[in-house]
Amino acid sequence: MVFIHSLNSSRFSKSFISIKQIILYLCILYLIFCSGDNLPEISISQLIFSEKPKYKEVDFIEFKKLFDIPLMTDDYILNDAGPFQMDKDSNLYVMDIYSNQIIKFDPKGRFIRKFGGTGDGPSEFRSGRFFVIENEKFYILEKNKGIKVWDINGKYLDYILGGGFLNMSDIKIHGNKMYMLNSEGNLPEISSILSSYSFNNRLKREKVISEIKIDINKERKFSLTTIPIDSDGNIYSPVLRDEHLINKYDHEGNLVLTFGRKYKQVEYSDEIVEWSREVYKNEADIIIKKYPPVIRFILIDDRDLVWVIVGESYGDNYRRFSVTSTIDIFNTDGEFLYSFESNLISSRSLIRNNRLYSQPLRLDDYGEMTIGVYEVEYNLGTGH
C-alpha cells in the first residue's frame, strides 16, 4: 500500500486511509524532525512511502551470466578497475587509477585500445579518479586540478579549470550542468556534498543540492558514493543513515519528491563484524555499529528504474569477500516495484543496454580480477 500526502490539496490522494498508515506517516515525520542538528530536507508536499512492493510474487529481475572481462592481459593491466562508462555504440570504458589509463572494450568484452598514461601532456592525465562520457566526449577529473576534455578517440580538446577536489566520489553531466560529489570539512567531521556546477572555461559551483554530515570516528561506512541521474536529469540522494528515504531533485537541484519504503534494519553478519574488529583493532575511537546504514548507494538503469542497494554491502569489507545485499527497485515516481537479494551489485556496477557490468570483489574465486557481464532480464515489460 502506498500513501501520498499533498499539502497542496489539503487531503490524502486516496479516498481512504487506515489507522496504520497514519501512524506510519507520523513516525516518519517524528524520525525526520528529531534527527538532531543535522535536519534533513524532505518534501512534505510529495511524500510517498510504501509498505510492500507492487510485484511481490514474481521474478521481476533476473541475471544471466554472459562472460567475464579479465583485468590483466598482455595488452593491458587494470590494477583495480575504477569507474565504468559506455559510449553510444555500447563500447565499455574502464579507468585504471594507478596507471592513469582508460581501457576500451567492445560489446563482447574484447580489448580494443587504451588511452592516457601518467603525465601532463595533452594525451595524458595525472591523479585521475573519475570520468564521464557525454556527447561523445571524455571529461576526466584530475585531483585538485581540473577536468581534461578529450574526444571519443582520446584527442585533447579542452581543459576546464577548477581546484579543491581532493575527495571526490563521482561526477555526472546532464545538459549544461555538471554534478560533483565531494567530501569536505575537517576531520573527524566531514560532509558528503552533492553540488551542481556550470562549466565553460572554469568550474563554478552553482548550488549545494544535498549534504550529509559524517563523524568518521563513529561511522566510516556511510557516505555517498554515486550520483544517480535519470534520463530527464533528475537526481536521487538518500536522506538519513537509518531510514529508507530518498530525495528526488530536478535538473536545477530543486526537491520535487521524497519516497521510500517500510524497512526493518538487519544486524551486521558475524563475518562482517569479525572482519571489522580485526581491521580497526588499533583504532580505539572507531565504533563498530550494530546495524549497517540503510541506503548504501543508488543506480539508474536505461529504463529509468531506480535501484536502491540496502543494508550490508561490499562497502563494509572493502570488497574482500562476497556480500549479499538487498536491492529495491522503484520507478521515477517513487513507486516501490520489487525487492530481491544479490551478491552481484556493488558501487562499481553499471547497468546499460539490459546488461550489468560489475566488479564486486577485488578477486574472484580463482584469484583473478574480472568484470562480470550479465544479461538483465526484465520480466514485466518496462516495469512501469
C-alpha positions as CSV (number, residue, x, y, z in Angstrom):
1,M,0.0,0.0,0.0
2,V,1.2,3.5,-0.8
3,F,0.1,6.8,0.5
4,I,0.9,10.3,-0.7
5,H,0.2,13.3,1.3
6,S,-0.1,16.6,-0.6
7,L,-0.4,19.9,1.3
8,N,-1.4,21.5,-2.0
9,S,-4.7,19.6,-1.9
10,S,-5.0,19.5,1.9
11,R,-6.1,15.9,1.8
12,F,-4.8,12.4,1.1
13,S,-4.8,11.4,-2.6
14,K,-6.5,8.1,-1.6
15,S,-10.2,8.2,-0.7
16,F,-9.5,6.2,2.4
17,I,-6.6,5.7,4.8
18,S,-6.0,3.2,7.6
19,I,-5.0,4.0,11.2
20,K,-1.8,2.0,10.5
21,Q,-0.9,4.3,7.6
22,I,-1.5,7.4,9.7
23,I,0.7,6.1,12.5
24,L,3.4,5.2,9.9
25,Y,3.3,8.6,8.4
26,L,3.6,10.3,11.8
27,C,6.5,8.1,12.7
28,I,8.4,9.2,9.6
29,L,7.8,12.8,10.5
30,Y,9.0,12.2,14.0
31,L,12.2,10.5,12.9
32,I,12.9,13.3,10.5
33,F,12.3,16.2,12.8
34,C,14.0,14.6,15.7
35,S,17.2,13.8,13.8
36,G,19.3,16.4,15.7
37,D,21.1,19.4,14.4
38,N,21.6,17.9,11.0
39,L,17.9,18.4,10.0
40,P,17.4,16.8,6.6
41,E,15.4,18.3,3.7
42,I,12.3,16.3,2.7
43,S,9.3,17.0,0.5
44,I,6.3,17.2,2.8
45,S,4.1,18.2,-0.2
46,Q,5.1,15.0,-2.0
47,L,6.0,12.2,0.4
48,I,5.5,8.6,-0.9
49,F,6.0,5.7,1.5
50,S,5.4,2.1,0.6
51,E,4.8,-1.0,2.7
52,K,5.0,-3.7,0.1
53,P,6.4,-3.9,-3.5
54,K,3.9,-3.9,-6.4
55,Y,5.4,-7.1,-7.8
56,K,5.9,-9.4,-4.8
57,E,5.2,-12.9,-6.2
58,V,7.2,-12.7,-9.5
59,D,10.9,-12.7,-10.5
60,F,10.8,-9.1,-11.8
61,I,14.6,-9.0,-12.4
62,E,16.8,-11.9,-13.4
63,F,20.5,-12.1,-14.3
64,K,22.1,-14.4,-16.9
65,K,25.9,-14.7,-16.9
66,L,27.4,-13.8,-20.3
67,F,31.1,-13.6,-19.9
68,D,34.0,-12.2,-17.8
69,I,36.4,-9.4,-18.8
70,P,39.9,-10.1,-17.4
71,L,41.6,-7.1,-15.8
72,M,45.1,-8.3,-16.6
73,T,46.3,-9.5,-20.0
74,D,49.3,-9.0,-22.3
75,D,47.6,-5.9,-23.7
76,Y,46.7,-4.1,-20.6
77,I,46.7,-4.2,-16.8
78,L,43.9,-2.8,-14.7
79,N,45.2,-3.0,-11.1
80,D,41.9,-2.1,-9.7
81,A,39.1,-1.3,-12.1
82,G,37.7,2.2,-11.4
83,P,34.6,3.9,-12.9
84,F,32.8,2.2,-15.9
85,Q,31.4,4.3,-18.7
86,M,29.7,3.4,-22.1
87,D,29.5,5.1,-25.4
88,K,26.6,5.2,-27.9
89,D,27.9,2.0,-29.6
90,S,27.9,0.0,-26.3
91,N,31.7,0.0,-26.0
92,L,32.8,-0.2,-22.4
93,Y,35.5,2.1,-20.9
94,V,37.2,1.4,-17.6
95,M,39.7,3.7,-15.8
96,D,42.8,2.4,-14.0
97,I,43.5,5.0,-11.3
98,Y,47.0,3.6,-10.8
99,S,48.3,3.9,-14.3
100,N,46.1,6.9,-15.3
101,Q,44.8,5.0,-18.3
102,I,41.4,4.2,-19.8
103,I,40.8,0.8,-21.4
104,K,38.3,0.4,-24.2
105,F,36.4,-2.9,-24.8
106,D,33.9,-3.8,-27.5
107,P,30.4,-5.1,-26.6
108,K,31.7,-8.6,-26.4
109,G,34.3,-7.7,-23.9
110,R,37.3,-7.8,-26.3
111,F,40.1,-5.3,-25.8
112,I,40.2,-2.5,-28.4
113,R,42.8,0.1,-27.2
114,K,43.9,2.1,-24.2
115,F,44.2,5.8,-23.7
116,G,46.3,8.1,-21.5
117,G,49.2,7.5,-19.2
118,T,50.6,9.4,-16.3
119,G,51.8,12.9,-17.2
120,D,50.8,16.5,-18.0
121,G,50.7,16.2,-21.8
122,P,47.5,16.6,-23.9
123,S,47.1,12.8,-24.2
124,E,47.9,12.1,-20.5
125,F,46.4,12.8,-17.1
126,R,47.6,12.8,-13.6
127,S,45.8,11.6,-10.4
128,G,42.7,10.7,-12.4
129,R,39.9,9.5,-10.3
130,F,36.6,9.8,-12.2
131,F,35.5,10.4,-15.7
132,V,32.3,10.6,-17.6
133,I,31.3,10.3,-21.3
134,E,28.8,12.9,-22.6
135,N,28.1,13.9,-26.2
136,E,30.9,11.6,-27.3
137,K,33.5,13.4,-25.2
138,F,35.6,12.3,-22.2
139,Y,35.6,14.5,-19.1
140,I,38.4,13.3,-16.9
141,L,38.7,14.8,-13.4
142,E,42.3,15.3,-12.3
143,K,42.5,15.5,-8.5
144,N,42.8,19.1,-7.2
145,K,43.4,20.5,-10.7
146,G,40.5,20.5,-13.1
147,I,38.9,18.5,-15.9
148,K,40.6,17.4,-19.1
149,V,38.3,17.0,-22.1
150,W,39.1,14.5,-25.0
151,D,37.0,13.4,-28.0
152,I,35.9,9.8,-28.1
153,N,39.2,8.8,-29.7
154,G,41.3,10.3,-27.0
155,K,42.3,13.5,-28.8
156,Y,42.7,16.5,-26.5
157,L,40.0,19.2,-26.9
158,D,40.0,21.5,-23.8
159,Y,40.8,22.0,-20.2
160,I,38.3,23.2,-17.6
161,L,40.0,24.9,-14.6
162,G,38.9,24.1,-11.1
163,G,40.5,23.0,-7.9
164,G,39.9,21.8,-4.4
165,F,38.5,18.4,-5.4
166,L,40.6,16.3,-3.0
167,N,38.0,13.7,-2.0
168,M,35.7,13.2,-5.0
169,S,33.3,10.2,-5.2
170,D,31.6,10.8,-8.6
171,I,30.9,13.2,-11.4
172,K,28.0,13.3,-13.8
173,I,26.9,15.7,-16.7
174,H,23.4,16.4,-17.9
175,G,22.8,19.2,-20.4
176,N,24.7,22.3,-19.4
177,K,25.4,21.2,-15.8
178,M,28.0,19.1,-14.1
179,Y,27.3,17.4,-10.8
180,M,30.0,16.5,-8.3
181,L,30.1,14.5,-5.1
182,N,32.8,15.7,-2.8
183,S,33.8,15.2,0.8
184,E,34.5,18.5,2.6
185,G,35.3,19.5,6.2
186,N,37.9,19.0,8.9
187,L,38.5,15.5,10.3
188,P,36.8,13.8,12.1
189,E,33.7,15.6,11.0
190,I,33.2,15.8,7.2
191,S,30.2,16.2,4.9
192,S,29.3,14.4,1.7
193,I,28.2,17.2,-0.5
194,L,26.4,16.9,-3.9
195,S,26.6,20.1,-5.9
196,S,25.8,21.4,-9.3
197,Y,28.4,23.3,-11.4
198,S,28.4,25.4,-14.5
199,F,31.4,24.5,-16.7
200,N,32.7,26.6,-19.5
201,N,36.4,27.6,-19.1
202,R,36.2,27.2,-15.4
203,L,34.1,25.2,-12.9
204,K,31.8,27.3,-10.8
205,R,29.6,25.9,-8.1
206,E,26.0,27.0,-8.5
207,K,24.1,25.1,-5.8
208,V,24.6,22.6,-3.0
209,I,21.9,20.1,-3.7
210,S,22.3,17.8,-0.7
211,E,24.6,17.4,2.3
212,I,25.1,14.5,4.7
213,K,27.3,15.1,7.8
214,I,29.5,12.2,9.0
215,D,31.7,11.7,12.0
216,I,34.2,9.2,10.7
217,N,35.3,8.1,14.2
218,K,31.7,6.9,14.7
219,E,30.8,6.0,11.1
220,R,33.2,5.1,8.3
221,K,30.7,3.2,6.2
222,F,28.1,5.8,5.5
223,S,28.9,8.2,2.7
224,L,27.5,9.0,-0.7
225,T,29.5,7.2,-3.4
226,T,27.5,7.7,-6.6
227,I,25.4,10.3,-8.3
228,P,22.3,8.6,-9.7
229,I,20.7,10.6,-12.5
230,D,17.9,9.6,-14.8
231,S,17.3,10.5,-18.5
232,D,15.4,13.7,-17.6
233,G,18.3,14.9,-15.4
234,N,16.6,14.1,-12.1
235,I,19.0,13.3,-9.2
236,Y,18.4,10.9,-6.3
237,S,20.0,11.0,-2.9
238,P,19.5,9.3,0.5
239,V,18.0,11.4,3.3
240,L,19.1,9.7,6.5
241,R,21.5,7.0,7.6
242,D,18.9,4.9,9.4
243,E,15.8,5.4,7.3
244,H,14.7,4.2,3.9
245,L,14.0,7.6,2.5
246,I,15.3,9.1,-0.9
247,N,15.1,12.6,-2.2
248,K,14.5,13.3,-5.9
249,Y,15.8,16.6,-7.2
250,D,15.1,18.1,-10.6
251,H,17.8,19.3,-13.1
252,E,18.1,22.6,-11.3
253,G,18.6,20.9,-7.9
254,N,15.1,21.6,-6.6
255,L,13.5,19.0,-4.3
256,V,10.4,17.5,-6.0
257,L,9.7,14.2,-4.2
258,T,10.7,12.2,-1.2
259,F,10.0,8.4,-1.3
260,G,10.9,5.2,0.4
261,R,9.6,2.0,2.0
262,K,8.9,0.4,5.3
263,Y,12.2,-1.3,6.3
264,K,13.4,-3.1,9.4
265,Q,17.2,-2.9,9.9
266,V,19.1,-6.2,9.9
267,E,22.2,-6.5,12.1
268,Y,25.7,-6.9,10.5
269,S,26.6,-10.5,9.8
270,D,29.1,-12.2,12.1
271,E,31.6,-12.3,9.2
272,I,31.5,-8.5,8.7
273,V,31.7,-7.8,12.5
274,E,34.8,-10.1,12.9
275,W,36.4,-8.6,9.9
276,S,35.7,-5.0,11.1
277,R,37.1,-5.7,14.6
278,E,40.3,-7.0,13.0
279,V,40.7,-4.1,10.7
280,Y,40.0,-1.4,13.3
281,K,41.6,-3.1,16.3
282,N,44.3,-0.4,16.6
283,E,41.8,2.5,16.2
284,A,40.2,2.9,19.6
285,D,37.9,5.7,18.5
286,I,36.2,3.7,15.9
287,I,32.8,2.5,16.9
288,I,31.6,-0.7,15.1
289,K,27.8,-0.2,14.8
290,K,25.3,-2.9,15.3
291,Y,23.4,-2.1,12.1
292,P,24.7,-1.1,8.6
293,P,23.4,2.1,7.1
294,V,20.1,1.6,5.3
295,I,20.7,3.0,1.8
296,R,24.3,2.4,0.6
297,F,24.1,3.7,-3.0
298,I,21.7,4.1,-5.9
299,L,22.0,3.0,-9.6
300,I,19.7,4.1,-12.5
301,D,19.3,1.8,-15.5
302,D,18.3,2.5,-19.1
303,R,14.6,2.2,-18.3
304,D,14.9,4.9,-15.6
305,L,14.3,2.3,-12.9
306,V,15.9,3.3,-9.6
307,W,18.0,0.5,-8.0
308,V,18.5,1.2,-4.3
309,I,21.1,-1.0,-2.6
310,V,20.1,-1.5,1.0
311,G,21.8,-2.9,4.2
312,E,25.0,-4.8,4.3
313,S,27.2,-4.2,1.1
314,Y,30.6,-4.5,-0.3
315,G,31.4,-1.1,1.2
316,D,31.5,-2.9,4.6
317,N,34.6,-5.1,3.8
318,Y,36.4,-3.2,1.0
319,R,35.2,-5.9,-1.4
320,R,37.3,-8.6,0.2
321,F,34.7,-11.3,0.3
322,S,31.2,-11.9,-1.0
323,V,28.3,-9.9,0.5
324,T,24.6,-10.3,-0.2
325,S,22.7,-7.0,-0.4
326,T,19.1,-6.2,-0.7
327,I,18.1,-4.3,-3.9
328,D,14.9,-2.4,-4.0
329,I,13.5,-1.3,-7.4
330,F,11.5,1.9,-7.7
331,N,10.2,3.9,-10.7
332,T,10.9,7.6,-11.0
333,D,7.5,8.4,-9.4
334,G,8.7,6.7,-6.2
335,E,6.5,3.6,-6.6
336,F,8.0,0.5,-4.9
337,L,8.1,-2.2,-7.6
338,Y,10.3,-5.1,-6.5
339,S,12.8,-6.3,-3.9
340,F,15.4,-9.0,-4.2
341,E,18.8,-10.1,-2.8
342,S,22.0,-10.4,-4.8
343,N,25.8,-10.6,-4.3
344,L,26.5,-9.2,-7.8
345,I,25.9,-5.5,-7.2
346,S,28.5,-3.0,-5.8
347,S,29.2,0.6,-6.2
348,R,31.4,-0.5,-9.1
349,S,28.5,-1.6,-11.2
350,L,27.0,-0.2,-14.4
351,I,23.6,-1.1,-15.9
352,R,23.3,-0.3,-19.6
353,N,21.6,-1.8,-22.6
354,N,20.0,-4.6,-20.5
355,R,23.4,-5.6,-19.2
356,L,25.0,-5.5,-15.7
357,Y,28.8,-4.8,-15.6
358,S,30.1,-5.4,-12.2
359,Q,33.3,-6.0,-10.2
360,P,32.0,-6.7,-6.7
361,L,35.2,-8.4,-5.4
362,R,38.8,-7.4,-5.8
363,L,39.5,-11.1,-6.7
364,D,37.2,-13.9,-7.8
365,D,37.2,-17.4,-6.5
366,Y,40.2,-18.3,-8.6
367,G,42.3,-15.3,-7.5
368,E,41.7,-13.5,-10.8
369,M,40.5,-9.9,-11.3
370,T,37.5,-9.7,-13.6
371,I,34.5,-7.7,-14.6
372,G,31.4,-9.9,-14.7
373,V,28.9,-9.2,-17.5
374,Y,25.3,-10.3,-17.1
375,E,22.2,-10.0,-19.2
376,V,19.4,-8.3,-17.2
377,E,16.0,-9.8,-17.9
378,Y,13.0,-7.7,-17.1
379,N,10.0,-10.0,-16.8
380,L,7.2,-7.4,-16.8
381,G,7.8,-5.2,-19.8
382,T,9.3,-1.8,-18.8
383,G,8.4,-2.3,-15.2
384,H,6.4,1.0,-15.1
